[in-house]
Amino acid sequence: MNIRQAILQTIDLLTEFPNLYRFCRVVVPIKGEEPACLIGHIAAFRGEPAGKTFDNEMIENAIGVDEALFYSRLNHISFENENVGWSFNAAKAAIALRQYVDEYHPAVSEEIQS
């Protein structure tokens, strides 16, 4: 699964099951069963094994950039769109991720791909 698809799956998960979002739980969860941070959920959808703790390589494989840049971008987007507080609220986190994915991993039309 590519990064955009994994982020979209994470958005769907957080929207349907907000109790599965815990900003400070930095581990790859069992998909759809355990709470985790954004990177943990994205990594799970990207195929990282449950229970794996984070290292720089895993983070960059999961989200395409290092952790500091990812969170800096999320904070910037959230501030611009008056969505402050995403780190403690699943609904706001889903909104921030939607804005992030559209900005940094936009959908590619079929015409461009061919």
Summary of the structure (lengths in Angstrom):
residues: 114
radius of gyration: 13.4
end to end distance: 19.6
largest distance: 41.4
contacts: 336
relative contact order: 0.17
helix: 61%
strand: 4%
